[in-house]
């Protein structure tokens, strides 16, 4: 059984317009899963359902075997952290240190223990030299790393990244991805993104369309499903487009060879 | 005639001791034509990109130096008519859909032109034209903009700027938060506007967009123009991309990997799929017979 089990989940904001439509999904412990989908495909809604910010009309979500409900939510929230898209809208503390500690203060952790833990996670995301700063002084990438530290500090099993890098500049994206590498495969990570490149190195790619899972596979196979990706209003990889040109080229005698070269190099780090 | 920056310095705040002024921009000299340009402005967060574009339509005034916009010179304190500047240089902010406020989409689009002195009839005509250009479905025009999807709202907001018939259009981070399909649609719209003769300026972090759509790239660093050069020149100099930590476009990365892996003489400086393919074919392809 997966760390997250979703069974027949259905959710709608208004009547007759299902955002999540009888969705089934199982996510393995320690895996790094990327969820892709166009604007309005239900990705962010799914994330909010998993962390209990929204309540589904039908179906069940199990976290480590416990069913998500009004009775279990307080306990289950300790095991899940979420980082949102906008770096400017998730701060509560006056200093970076306070902000990271917020999640622990809420859980009545003793001061000395809190101090050590804050420093530990700040180091993990490379923000240990900014602890006394006001979050407002930080760059986007730094802010998102603080948000990440604020989640990691209470040691959740599952970390959800809801387009956590989409508003950052390339340097910021790089920094956040470096930070994620520090706990990849130690925690279960669910990354929601539009960026196909970010999905290349995931353990698994899940594509949502109209509230349903339309594709669920390892990246190498998933990105080969051109028709499904297009039907889900997603782009296909540039190398896939090149391979299509190879296929159409009548004069070329070593098609297979070039196709393989392009495909192999796409997944090379 | 277009936009002409001369020795511009800009600070949001000047302390009593002027020597302690922290300038957001310094030594800016820049010429932009009012026709046919497609410019990408890139640089890290805090490098001065947004400040720079806000000087282009007089939302900011230069602290020192002058900015001439379509013949209207703006300095720190001089009296200039700002309306013609604001009308002719349309600025679309990041997440423009947050700025809608009227009861119907049509009224929202008409707000700009009405403000710039167009009659109600002209404003409506312009609004309908603008909606058509951006591909906004006519039936949506009578709807409350807040009931539309995010992508549609963004189209309403852009129509609102287009309806005032600006010559120059500036977009601050236009593709942030859009999925690939919506992003392509939007960028192709900007390309169409560019082909109609308008100058398009985009502030972006997305080097994919820059490599595909822009002709000229301005790189800002710490409030200075570090580079101002044709796109092809920027992407042909790997050391420049590395020095300013700019991302390589995906196609370039792939070509570079082919070059490294197979030790072949391949030109990595290709930006369209077709060009990249021809290059790969030339180097790796074998013909029948």
HADDOCK unambig.tbl for C-alpha pairs under 7 A between the chains (distance, minus, plus):
assign (segid A and resid 38 and name CA) (segid B and resid 179 and name CA) 5.27 0.50 0.50
assign (segid A and resid 39 and name CA) (segid B and resid 178 and name CA) 6.88 0.50 0.50
assign (segid A and resid 39 and name CA) (segid B and resid 179 and name CA) 5.79 0.50 0.50
assign (segid A and resid 139 and name CA) (segid B and resid 45 and name CA) 6.78 0.50 0.50
assign (segid A and resid 166 and name CA) (segid B and resid 176 and name CA) 6.76 0.50 0.50
assign (segid A and resid 166 and name CA) (segid B and resid 177 and name CA) 6.28 0.50 0.50
assign (segid A and resid 167 and name CA) (segid B and resid 176 and name CA) 6.27 0.50 0.50
assign (segid A and resid 169 and name CA) (segid B and resid 44 and name CA) 6.46 0.50 0.50
assign (segid A and resid 169 and name CA) (segid B and resid 45 and name CA) 6.81 0.50 0.50
assign (segid A and resid 169 and name CA) (segid B and resid 205 and name CA) 5.43 0.50 0.50
assign (segid A and resid 170 and name CA) (segid B and resid 205 and name CA) 6.70 0.50 0.50
assign (segid A and resid 170 and name CA) (segid B and resid 247 and name CA) 6.50 0.50 0.50
assign (segid A and resid 194 and name CA) (segid B and resid 179 and name CA) 5.63 0.50 0.50
assign (segid A and resid 194 and name CA) (segid B and resid 180 and name CA) 6.91 0.50 0.50
assign (segid A and resid 233 and name CA) (segid B and resid 181 and name CA) 6.20 0.50 0.50
assign (segid A and resid 234 and name CA) (segid B and resid 180 and name CA) 6.13 0.50 0.50
assign (segid A and resid 234 and name CA) (segid B and resid 181 and name CA) 6.23 0.50 0.50
assign (segid A and resid 235 and name CA) (segid B and resid 180 and name CA) 5.71 0.50 0.50
assign (segid A and resid 235 and name CA) (segid B and resid 181 and name CA) 6.45 0.50 0.50
assign (segid A and resid 238 and name CA) (segid B and resid 251 and name CA) 6.80 0.50 0.50
assign (segid A and resid 242 and name CA) (segid B and resid 273 and name CA) 6.73 0.50 0.50
assign (segid A and resid 242 and name CA) (segid B and resid 277 and name CA) 6.25 0.50 0.50
assign (segid A and resid 251 and name CA) (segid B and resid 287 and name CA) 5.55 0.50 0.50
assign (segid A and resid 251 and name CA) (segid B and resid 288 and name CA) 5.86 0.50 0.50
assign (segid A and resid 252 and name CA) (segid B and resid 285 and name CA) 6.44 0.50 0.50
assign (segid A and resid 252 and name CA) (segid B and resid 286 and name CA) 5.80 0.50 0.50
assign (segid A and resid 252 and name CA) (segid B and resid 287 and name CA) 4.82 0.50 0.50
assign (segid A and resid 252 and name CA) (segid B and resid 288 and name CA) 6.12 0.50 0.50
assign (segid A and resid 253 and name CA) (segid B and resid 286 and name CA) 5.56 0.50 0.50
assign (segid A and resid 253 and name CA) (segid B and resid 287 and name CA) 5.30 0.50 0.50
assign (segid A and resid 253 and name CA) (segid B and resid 288 and name CA) 5.08 0.50 0.50
assign (segid A and resid 254 and name CA) (segid B and resid 285 and name CA) 6.52 0.50 0.50
assign (segid A and resid 254 and name CA) (segid B and resid 286 and name CA) 5.89 0.50 0.50
assign (segid A and resid 265 and name CA) (segid B and resid 254 and name CA) 6.95 0.50 0.50
assign (segid A and resid 265 and name CA) (segid B and resid 257 and name CA) 6.66 0.50 0.50
assign (segid A and resid 266 and name CA) (segid B and resid 254 and name CA) 6.86 0.50 0.50
